[in-house]
Amino acid sequence: MALTDVAVRNAKPSDKSFKMTDGGGMYLLVNKSGGKWWRLDYRHNGKRKTISLGTYPDITLKVARKRRDDARELIANDIDPSEHRKLNKSKNLEQSKNTFENIAREWYLKHLHTWAESHSIRILRNLERDVFPWLGNKAISLITPPELLTVLHRIEKRGALETAHRTRSKCGEIFRYAIATGRAERDISQDLKGALPPTIENHLAAITEPLEVAKLLRIMDGYEGGLIVRSALSLAPLVFTRPGELRHAEWKDIDLVNGEWCYYVIKTKVDHIVPLSKQAVEILEELQPLTGNSRYVFPGARSNKRPMSDNAILAAMRSMGISKEEMCGHGFRAMARTILDEVLGYRPDFIEHQLAHTVKDPNGRAYNRTTFLPERHKMMQEWADYLDNLKTSNAL
């Protein structure tokens, strides 16, 4: 006779555990302490077995019967419900380890040493704010393209289209890392190419006309702030490195005797040499008594254990009335590239190498850091002299 909800609810414990059968091998086991357990007896490959279907009242009679029917369907297909459950439990455990967030953080730690500090902070902040809350707990192998697209659209809707594109790219790197480590089969971010509107190219502000460059340099010469920022501001157009590379310059990498600054470029992953003009050496020699005992050439205002703020040079320019529409930190690179080519007539490969861009020879091999070094020494000195002449020329 089949059980009823009332019979199950009113079942009282006795001196011995007893069973209340429901049919199809399912029964309610009532033990001496009053606990009520749903059980299913079945046979598989000639062996008698039992599995638990849950406890009452957490599992109602209706749910227990559904679990019984599911188990008997497996048996009908020659599948052992007990082994099937163990396999699913193992898969669920593996999936809980292989969530998107766990794999993303593992990928992040693997690559952390290759990134600048500011870049690594930006990547992690982006993932923690825009991706993990929605996809972090999902098994990476179960995430679908529409789910990732929903995350990207959420970023796009707040007006951060470039961030949405970068997020798709970084998620793609994470998926490919999961594939390489055997925890995913495909990079679903590739399915979303073209799903986001294209970004509108926004060239960084730069002054490249000699007359305007002369005015800019004269204004910068009038900066009345501290020596550290003033030195960085004066050195920026002479070396035209990326702003972060200038801020993170270390004294151990600078050879004032031979006029060279040697360091590793994280962005392009190459060793790089910046020939220092006489003017650049003079700036550093003046600064050395002040910061030479610290790690960084341009230490921060609050601690010499950290480089100056990425906003220091920009704030100095803004304080002198140089607007963001006129010039930014990267603008010195565009200035040098344009004038060295169009005015001073230097070979483009000399210039590109000095910009620490990836330059290859006709055979496809990357140049090493000493390629064209004598020519680049000459170029950098002529560039510094040219800038001095611009500032003092009455013809401009």
N, C-alpha and C positions, 0 to 999 in steps of 0.2 A: 504494500500500500504506500502510495506516495505521501511525502511529508507535506505539512501545511505551515504557513508562517506562525500560526498560533501554537502549533505543536512544538516547533523549534524554540519559540520564545519561552514557552512554559516548561521546557524540559529541565528537571531538577537533578542535581548530582545525587549519587547513592554511595554505598560502601565500596562498590566496584565500578570501574569504567564500563560504559555500555554503548552500543551502537544503535542508531535510529536510521534504518535504510530508506532510500528514496527511489532507487531503481537505477538500472544502467551501471551498477557497480559503485554508485555514490552513496555515502552515508555520513551522518553526523556523529562524531565520537565525543561523548560527554564524559569527561574524566572526574575523578573524585573531588577535585578542588572546584569544580564548576565550570572549567574551561570547555569550550565547544569548538571542535575542529572538523572541518569538512575534509573528507578523504575520498579517494577513488581507487578501487581495486581493479586491476586489469591484467591481461596476459599478453606477453610479447615474446615471440620466438620460443613459445612453450614454457615460459617462466612467469610465475605469478609476481606481480609488482604492485606497489602502492605509492601514490603521490598525494601531496597536500594540495587542497584547493583554496586554502585560506581559513581564517577564523571568524566565527560568528560573535558579535553582530557586525564586525567590519565588512564581512562578505555576507550579503543576504542570500536567502534561498535562491532567488532568481539569478543572481550573479554566479553562485556556485554551480547551478545547472548549466549556465552558459559555458563556464570553464570545463565542466564535464563533457559537454557536447563537442567543444573544440578539441579536447584531448582524444575523444573517441574517433573524431574525424582523422586525426593524425594516425591513430592505431589502424584505421581502415586503409590508410595509405602506407602501411608497414613502417611507420615512424614511431619510435619509442618516445612518449611524451616527456619522460624523465630526462632522457638524453637531450631532447630538443630544448628543454628548459635550461639545462646546464650550458648548452651551446649559446643560447640567447643571453644568458647571464654573462658569459665570457665576452660576447660581442658588446654588450652594453657597458661592461667594465672597460673594455678597450676603447670604445667610443668616448667614454667619460674622460679618458686620458688624452684622447686625440681631438679635443675640442679646438675650435679655431683659435681661441685665446691662448691655450697652452702651447700650440704649435707656433703661433705668432710671436709669443714671448721667447720661445726657444730660438726662432729665426733671428729675432732682434739681438739677443745676446751673442749669437754667432757672428753678426756683422758689426756689433757695436764699436769694436776697435778700429774699424775702417772709416768711421764717420767723425766729423767734427762734433764737438759737444752740443752746439746749438742745433745742428741737424738731427742728432739722435734724440734730443729732447722733443723736437718738433714732430718726429715720426711717432714716438710713443704717445705723446699728447693727442695726436690725431686718431690713433687707434683706440685709445681709452675713451675719447669723447664721442667719436663718430661711428665706430665699428663694434667694439666689444659689447656695449649694452644690448645690441640686437642680435649679433652673430656669435658672440664670445662663447656661449655655453653649448652651441651646436657642434656636433661632430663634423669636422671639416669635410669629410667625404659625403655628407648628406646635404650640404648647402647647395642651393640651386641658383642659377643665374638670376631669376626674378627676385630672389631674396637679397642678393648682393645689389641688384639694381635699385631696389627700394631704399637701401642704405645710401647709395650714391645720390638718388633723387632728393633724399632728405637734406643732404649737404648742399646740393644745387639750389634748393628752394630758399635757403638762407642767403643766397647771393654769392656763394663761394664755389663758383664753377671750376676754377683752377684746382682748388683743394679736392673737389670731387674727382677730377681726372687723376691727380696724384694718388688719391686713395685707391682708385681702381688699379693703378700701376703697382702700388705697394702690396695690395691684396694678391695681385698676380704673382709677385715674388714669393709671397707666403705659400700660395697654392703650389707653386713649382718646387719650393723647398719640401712641402709635404709629399709631393710626388717622388722626389729624389730619395726621401727617407721611408718610402713605402707606406705612406698613410693616406694617400689620395691617388686617384687615377687620372685626373685631368684638371687643367687650369680653367675654371669656369669664367674667369675674368675676360678670356679671349672671346667669349660669346657676346660680350657687351661692347665690342668695338663699334663705334658709331652710334651707340645708344644715348650718349650724352651730347649736347650741343658743342661744337668746337669752340675753343677759347679764342678770344680776339687778341692777337699779338700786341703786346704793349711794350714798346722799346723803352729801356731805361734811359732816364734823362741824362744827356751828355752835351757838353759844349765842344764843338769841333772846329769852329771858325777861328783862325788865328787872332783876329781882332778881339773876339769875345773871350778867347782863352787868356789874352793879355790882361783884360779887365778883371777876369776871375782871379788870376794869380796876384794881381795888385791888391785886390780885396783880401785875399787869404793872407798876404804878407802883413796885413794890418791887424791880424787877430791878437788880442791882448789877454787871452786866457793863460792857463798854466802851461809850463814847459812841455809836459808829456803830450798833451793834446796838440799843442802848437807844433811839436816835432813830428807827430804822426800826420798832421795836416800838411806840413811842408814836404814830408817824404812821399805821401800818397801819389802825387803826379809824377814824381821822379822814378818810382819803381813800378807803378801801375799794376800791382798784384791785386788779387781779389781782396775785398775789405777784411774778410775773416782771416786771411793769411797774414795781412799786415798786423792786425790786432794780436794775433797769436805768435808773432815773431819772438824768438828766444835768443838771448845773447850767445849761447853756445853755438848757434848756427851762423853767427856773423863773424867774418874775418875782415877786420878793418885794415889790416896791413895789405892784403891782396885785393881789397875792395870787392868781396863777394859775400852773398847771403845764400846759404845752401839749406834747403828744407824739402820735406816730402809733401807733395800736393795730394791731399786726400781726394779731391774731386776727380782728378784724372789718374790718380794712382801712379805718379811718376816722381822721381827725384828731380829737383829743379834747382838751377843756379840763377840768381839775380845779380848781374854785375852792378856794382855800386859806383856811381859817378863820384867825382871829387866833392860835389855839392852834397850828395847823400852821405858820404863819409863824414863830412863836417857836421851835419845835423846829428849824426849818431855819436860823434865824439863829444859834442856839447851835452848830449843827454846822458852819456855813460856814467859820469860821476853821480848822477841822481838815481838811476835805476840799474846800474851795472851789477849790483850785488843781488838783484832779484832774478828770478827765472825769466820773466818777460821783459822785453824792451819797453813795452807800453803797458805797465801794470794798471790795475783798476784803482779807482779812487778810494775804495774801502779796504782793499787788501792787495798786497803785492804778490799774493799767491794765485791771483786770477788776472787774466788780461783785461784791458779796458772794455767798457761796454760797447756793444755793437752800434750804439746810438751816439757815442761820443763825438765822432768826426761829423756826423750829420747834424747834431745839435750845434756844433761849432759853426758850421756853414750857415745854418738857419739864423744863428745869432748875428751873423754879418749881413743878413739880408739876401742870402743866396737861396732861392726857393727850390722846392722839390721838383718843380717843373723845369728848372734850369739844369740842376746837377745833382747826382746821387753818388754814393761811394763807388759803384761800378763804372760811373761815367768817365773816370780817369783812364780806364782801359780803352773805351771807345775813342776817347780823345787821342791817346797815343797811337792806336791802330790806324786811325784816319790820317793823322798828320805825318807819321813816319812813312806811310805809303805815298800819300798824295803830295806832300810838300818836300819831305827830305829824301824821298825816292828809294827807301830801303826795300829789299826783297821781301815779298810776303811771307816766305818760309822763315826768314830771320824773325820777323815780327810775331808770327804765330807761335814759334818756339819760345820766344820771350814771354808770351802771354800764357805759357804753360798749357797750351792746347795740345791735343793729340796730333802730332805731325808725323807722317810716314814718308820714307824715301820711295823711289820708283819701284823697288822690289817689295814694298808693303811692310818694311821693317820700321819700327818706331825708332826715332833718333834717341840717343842717350843724352844725358843732361849736359854733356860737354860739347855737343855738336854746335859748330859755329861760335864757340865761346869767344875767341879773339874778335870775331866780327861783331858779336853782341856787346862786348866791352866797348868797342868803338861806337856802336850805335847808341848805347845808353849814355855815354859821355856827350856825344853830339846832341842827343835829346835834351839833356840837362842844360847844356850851353844854349840850345835853341830857346828853351823856356826862359832862361835868364835874359836873353836878348829881347824876347817878347816883352818882358816886364819893363825894360829900360828904353825900348825903342820909341822915339818920338814920332816915327813915321806911322805908327799904328794908332 
